[in-house]
Amino acid sequence: MKHHPDTRDITIPSAFCLFVLFLIALTQPLTAQNGFNIPFSQFGVGTVEQPYNIPMITKMGGVAYTLHGNNLVNPINPASYGSIQPESFVFDMGVGIQTSVLRDNNERLFDADGNIGYLLMAMPLTKWWKLGAGLMPYSTVNYESVSRSIDPTYPDTIKTIYDGNGGISQAFIGMAFNILNGSEKKPDIQVGFNVNFLTGNIYRAISNTFMHNDSAHYYLPNRRFKRTTMGNITLDFGLQARQPIGDKYTLGLGLVYKPYMDLTVKDMAIIYTYHANDESLIDTVFPGPDGDPSFNSKVEQANTFGFGLNFERNNRWQLAFDATFASWSGMKYTEGRQPSVFGTSSINYGPFSRYALGFEKKGNMDANTYWGRISWGMGIHRETGVLHLNINNNSQRVDEWGAGLGLTLPMRKGRSLLTLSLGYSSLGNSSILQRNTVTFGIAVSSCERWFFKRKYD
């Protein structure tokens, strides 16, 4: 008897062991940047990275809700796991390189960094029940800024330094269910959900230095430090449906819902004065001699609803549109100590919306040339109300717009994919602060047949 050399022999128990190793990897923190200056990340729980850190989504300008495939993992809509085929195991990893220019009316600052973006996987449990899991950054905090002010009671300038770092990682396990398998004129319907574990630490500090040479020590440098620790569970739900129209076209629908959730986080704070020369401690203002530096604060996930539509000429091209509406952007943070360690926050939480429009020319896997099998796409997005800031007693809304394009290169006869994306975004405006960012992303989606037996002649 002759064993077929082109068949795999990884049984279900072996695949399960690899899946367990993957889950162990989820316990390791994953952050979006190393030392990348993001001034707007000083608000809330930081700058939210999703969905533009995923090259397959960046390639179409941010369209995500109808995105699916048998060889890719789309965690933005958990219903997409239902497209994973039997006898398949999909592993997806992405990396990114970012360059950014920060500018206001007076200065410009350039910065750049690279990082591992995410680790994702999906596999079938049965023909109608699919599993997805992953680890990716949820938010990033990294900033440092300096301001100088004059107090009427002090004879010189007060120098204040604001700095922060850290971030929140998102580990998730999701399920998808094939409710109706489309054939001929019948629709294809999938539903799913993600259970997300948000974990990480955010460190923030404010330091005040009095520039006058005060030998009597009437004015002492002081520092306020706070660490926020998050370890909370959130949920999100998704649906995808596709209805054939004639012999060549398909109309697709994607829905995503994130329910409102009130979560408790742990804060630890200290306020102290120190010597200006050697920064040695003089006195602890908070907590007191017998006080506890820890207290509970809260973050709130907004009610968020998203829907997407796509119109596809089967295996040739698709045009897709997404819209998202939320009570506010990201997580709303409220400090639990009164009076506040850092004083009154300048952020207001107002309505948020996001729109994305994308086009993709799909590769033809039956093409005679490799170039004919390559997919390419492009798109644009617009976000309103990313932040609502209170500046000089005036509320100013911070918006973002961006664009993206990319290529998807098939490997191993089209079962595995290499995606290259280039994204651009502009956040804010020069009267406050503007951040223009260019992101180059690379993603490898490996789709292997793992769940079948050896074949013999």
Secondary structure, DSSP 8 states (H G I E B T S, - for coil): --B-TTS----HHHHHHHHHHHHHHTTS---S-SS--BGGGGSTT-EE-TTTTSHHHHTTTT--TT---TT---TTSGGGGGG--TT-EEEEEEEEEEEEEEE-SS-EEEEEEEEEEEEEEEEESSSSEEEEEEEEEEEEEEEEEEEEEE-TTSSSEEEEEEEEEEEEEEEEEEEEEEEE---TTS-EEEEEEEEEEEEEEEEEEEEEEE-S--TT-SS--EEEEEEEEEEEEEEEEEEEEEEEETTTEEEEEEEEEE--EEEEEEEEEEEEEE-TTT--EEEEEES-TT--SEEEEEEEE--EEEEEEEEEETTTEEEEEEEEEESSSSEEEE--SSS-SS-S--EE---EEEEEEEEEE---TT-SSSGGG-EEEEEEEEEEEEEEEEETTEEEEEEEEEEEEEEEEEETTTTEEEEEEEEEEEEEETTTEEEEEEEEEEEEEEEE--S----B-
